[in-house]
């Protein structure tokens, strides 16, 4: 009944279904991997973002090579800002609005220097390509609480003087001309004493999982439905073939019955009397009487 499945056409259909299902499984697993990354980021935010700040001495190595599990950890720094080394980072949208971020070297009392991202500024109206004004950091000794963040990759585009294309810490440090810890930077949470004017603070990272799980389940369902559709099509083909076979058998039976009926009718037909070639008058008279039923 299903021997047609071994034909080249149906084997090709099956191969296409398998390829489509494999692609769906790949995309579903990709969405699951993205979900795992999102959940790990959410866990880091929930665990580290609002935890009590730790002294710089306890996490100094993180500024040389940041452990992903320590991202968003709050660290207390004590030292002073190097205003001369201040830069703005281009193309930093916030809540759908284009703008900049302000990064400043921070030299600790131990003599080591780290990079602090003090906040966000909108694009300016007075000077194209730069903010209208950049709030200066507090002078003198400052106690700053920052959250650890990974540096960003170098971008293949330049930036005007006093600006950076990304928070690429090695490139930034090379332009400063003195040693800087480049394994991580700090996103400012608070500072004391506070400056008269501040860039806009960064919002807390989102902790919603997103749609990765639903998308992955949809891809898996598409892969299963492909085989369901293939099975349905095969079943319909088998049913149609069975109906065609029944119709052909009925036609053969009808044809055979007609032949049989014709033969039976021929057998029941009374024999026709043959005239003799040279019949006598008496024989002709007897044949006529037999035909009239006498």
Buried (B, 14 or more C-beta within 10 A) or exposed (E): EEEEBEEEEBEEBBEEBBEBBEBBBEBBEBBBEBBEEBBEBBEBBEBBBEEEBBEBEEBBEBBEEBEEEBBBBBBBBBBBBBEEBBBBBBBBEBEEEEBBBBBBBBBBEEEBBBBBBBBBBBBBEEEEEBBEEBBBBBEEEBBBBBBBBEBBEEBEEEBEEEBBBBBBBEBBBEEBEEEBBBBBBBBBBEBEEEBEEBBBEBEEBEEEEBEBBEBBEBBBEBBEBBBEEBEEEBEEBBEEBEEEEEEEEEEEEEEEEEEEEEEEEEEEEEEEEEEEEEEEEEEEEBBEEEEEEE
